[in-house]
Amino acid sequence: MYQALHISPMIPSYNIKETVAFFVDILEFTPFMNEDGYAILYKDKHAVHILPAGTDIGEMEFYLEVDNIDVMWEEIKDKLTGIKVRAPFDREYGMREMHIIIPQTKTLLFVGHASPPTP
């Protein structure tokens, strides 16, 4: 039996430079490789790969679980000008989430953390 160590989304982008800037400038990822046609970025032990989008790119979504979404929101909200985002809100399934459309992609980033049940 094998153990999965990480899963890394590979996000097709229409403008790799702009997509990389979103991850670096707003979400504070660090470039490991950043070339015109491909980028790999890290945050803590997690990787995101950015590659060129084809003409019939489909939509994709992925989930980034964080330890405190409200702290993250305070750190990034002023950097999100021009980016489609839904501010943090509570979900019926016990998560507090925000939604961000990653620039120059058809990718929806869910960010969230488990919220304590209300009495």
C-alpha positions in Angstrom: 0.0 0.0 0.0 1.4 3.4 -0.9 1.0 6.7 1.0 -0.1 9.8 -0.9 2.2 12.6 0.1 0.7 15.6 -1.7 -1.7 16.5 -4.5 -0.7 19.4 -6.7 -3.2 21.1 -8.9 -2.0 21.9 -12.5 -3.9 25.1 -13.5 -4.1 26.0 -17.2 -3.6 29.8 -17.6 -4.2 32.2 -20.5 -1.5 34.5 -19.0 1.0 32.6 -16.9 2.8 35.8 -15.7 -0.5 37.2 -14.3 -1.6 33.9 -12.7 1.8 33.5 -11.1 1.6 37.1 -9.8 -1.7 36.2 -8.1 -0.2 33.3 -6.2 3.0 35.2 -5.3 1.7 38.7 -4.5 -1.6 37.8 -2.9 -1.3 34.2 -1.5 2.4 34.5 -0.8 3.6 31.4 -2.7 7.3 31.2 -3.6 8.4 30.4 -7.2 10.4 27.2 -7.5 10.4 27.4 -11.3 9.0 30.3 -13.2 9.5 30.2 -17.0 7.4 31.6 -19.8 5.7 28.3 -20.5 5.5 26.7 -17.0 5.7 27.6 -13.3 5.8 25.7 -10.1 5.0 27.6 -6.9 5.2 26.5 -3.2 3.5 27.6 0.0 4.7 25.7 3.0 4.7 22.1 1.7 2.1 22.6 -1.0 2.8 23.0 -4.7 0.8 24.6 -7.6 1.8 24.1 -11.2 0.8 26.8 -13.8 0.8 25.7 -17.5 -0.4 27.2 -20.8 -4.2 26.9 -21.4 -5.4 25.3 -24.6 -8.2 26.7 -26.7 -10.8 24.3 -25.3 -9.9 24.6 -21.6 -12.5 23.3 -19.2 -13.3 24.7 -15.8 -11.6 23.4 -12.7 -11.9 23.9 -8.9 -9.7 23.1 -6.0 -9.8 23.6 -2.2 -7.2 25.2 0.0 -7.8 24.5 3.6 -6.2 27.0 6.0 -6.0 27.3 9.7 -7.8 30.7 10.0 -9.7 32.1 7.0 -10.5 35.4 8.7 -6.8 36.2 9.4 -6.0 35.3 5.8 -8.9 37.5 4.6 -7.5 40.5 6.5 -4.1 39.9 5.0 -5.3 39.7 1.4 -8.5 41.6 0.9 -6.9 44.9 -0.1 -4.9 43.1 -2.7 -7.9 41.6 -4.5 -8.9 44.7 -6.6 -10.2 43.5 -10.0 -10.3 39.9 -8.9 -13.7 38.2 -8.6 -14.0 37.1 -5.0 -16.7 36.2 -2.5 -15.7 37.2 1.1 -15.7 34.6 3.9 -19.0 33.2 4.8 -20.3 30.2 6.8 -21.4 27.0 5.0 -24.2 24.7 6.1 -21.7 21.8 6.1 -19.5 23.2 8.8 -16.9 25.2 6.8 -16.1 28.9 6.6 -15.1 29.7 3.1 -14.3 32.3 0.5 -14.2 31.9 -3.2 -11.7 33.4 -5.7 -11.6 33.2 -9.5 -7.9 32.8 -10.2 -6.8 35.4 -12.8 -6.5 34.4 -16.4 -8.0 31.0 -15.8 -11.3 29.2 -15.5 -10.4 28.1 -12.0 -12.3 28.6 -8.8 -10.2 28.5 -5.7 -12.2 27.5 -2.6 -10.4 28.6 0.6 -11.8 27.5 4.0 -11.5 26.1 7.4 -13.7 24.1 9.7 -16.0 26.3 11.7 -17.0 25.4 15.2 -20.6 24.4 15.6 -22.9 27.1 16.9 -24.8 26.2 20.1 
